[in-house]
Amino acid sequence: MVYRNVHGRFVGGGLVPMLLLAAAVAGCGSGLVPAEGLVLLDGQPLAGATVTFMPQAEGRPASAVTGADGRFKAALPDGKGGLAPGEYRVVVMLVKQAVVAAGGEAAETASGGGGPPVEYIVPRRFGNPETSGLTASLSRGATDLRFELVSTPEAATPPRP
């Protein structure tokens, strides 16, 4: 099976549409700072995950998809790299979804909405800003974030500046 992220491509409801709506109505920021880093799941680089930064004050959410090495570089919905300085709640999501194709064989889908349930590769708690426990504090200067996620019920390690 192929792992796919939920970067708004095939999740029919929930957090991603809410983030897109918030991005559309939020004001713009100026003086962006880099927001890049690494995501690990159980000590291994996590490829294909969506990392979303939600400002705790005013501002626009931003997101990124991790590469094969687990690294990401966040950008605003308009493509501008970086985020406004400030405090952010962070969510990380990665799911896979199988559907039955014509002929009854399982096949992957790139569009969802009403399809079969998804399997969460990253535990669901990391996809909710209220339960992820992930935060980022961005200020001027180099910002290299590190999110160490664990599959057990314990909280994740906060990012290292």
N, C-alpha and C positions, 0 to 999 in steps of 0.2 A: 504494500500500500504506500501511496505517496503522502507525505505530510504536507498539509496546506495551512496557511495562516488565515486569520479572520480579519484581514486588513480591509474590511468592507466589501470584499469580492463575493462571498457566498454565504454570509450569515444574514438571515432574513429579519432578525429583530434583536433587541437587546441593546447592549452597550455601544456597539459601533455606530448604528444610526443616530443614537443620542449624541455621540461625540461629533459626528458630522454636522448635525443641526446646531450644536453649540458653537462649532467653528464658523458656521455661516453667519450667525448673529452676533458673535463677539467682536469687540473692537480690535484694532491693530496695535501691535507693539512696535517700538523702535529700539535700536541698540541691542540687537540680538546677540546672544552668547552661544558658543557651541554646546551641544548636548549629545555627547557620544560616549560609547563605552562597550561593555561586554555583559552578556547574559549567560549564566551557567545554570544547568539543571543537574542536580546531584553531582556537581564537580565537572561536568562535561559541557563544552560549548553548545549552545542551543541554536540550531539553524532554523530559519523560516518563521520565527515567532514575531508577533506584532507587539511592539513596545509603545505604549501611549502615555504621554505626560499631560496631566490635567492640572491647571493652575489652581492653587488654593485661594488665590485672590482673583482680581480681574486678569483677563488675558485669554489667549486662544490655546486650545489643546494642540498638541503636535504628536506625530508618531513616526515610527520607523519599523523596518523589517530587518531582522538579524540576518547576517550573511552566514555562509558555511562555517566560518570561524567563531560565530556567536556575537560578532561585533555589529553595532548599529550606529547610525548618525541621524538624529531626529531632524525633521523639517516640518514647517507649518503647512497647512493644506494648500497654500498658494505656491509651494515649492521653495520658499525661502528657508535656507538652512539655519538651524539654531532656534533658540527660544528667548523670550524676554527674561531678564534676571528675576529670580523669585523662588518661591517654594512650590513644589509640585507633588501631587500624588501620582504614583506610577502603577500601571497595570501591564501584565505580560500575558499574552494568550497564544495558544497553538493547539489546533484541533485537527483531526482527520475525519473524513466523512466518506462512507461507502454507500453506493446505491446499486440497485439491481438493474442491469442493462437488459435490453431486448435479448431474449434467449435465456434469461435467468442467471447470468453470471454477474458477479460483483464487479463494479467498475467505479472509478473515482469520479467525482463531479467538481466542477468549478463554479457551479451556481446552485444555491440552496433554496431555502424558503419552503417549508412544508415537507422537506425530504426526511430521510431517516435520521435518527439521532446521531450526534457526533461523539467521538471519543476525545476526551480532553487529554492531550499529551502533557501540557502544563496543568497542574491541579487548578480547579475552578476558582479557588480562593484568590489566586494571583490575577484573575481577570476582573475582579471587583475592587474599586478604589476604597471601599469601606473595610475590606478584609485582606487586601494584599500585603499590607504592612510595608510597602515599598514607597519611599519618598526620595526626592532629589532637591537639593538646594543649589541653585545656579547663580553664579555671580561672575563678574568680569574676570577674565583670565582663562587659562586652560581648565576644562572640566572633562575628566575621564571617569565615567561612572562604572560601577561594577555591581551587578545584581546577581546574588547567589541564591538560587531557588532550590528548595528541597521538596521531594515528593512526600515526605512524612508530614503529619499535621503541625509540626513545629513552625514557627515563623521564619521567614527568610532573613538573611543577613542584610542589614541596611547597606546602601552603596558606600563605597570608600571614595573620598574626594581625590 
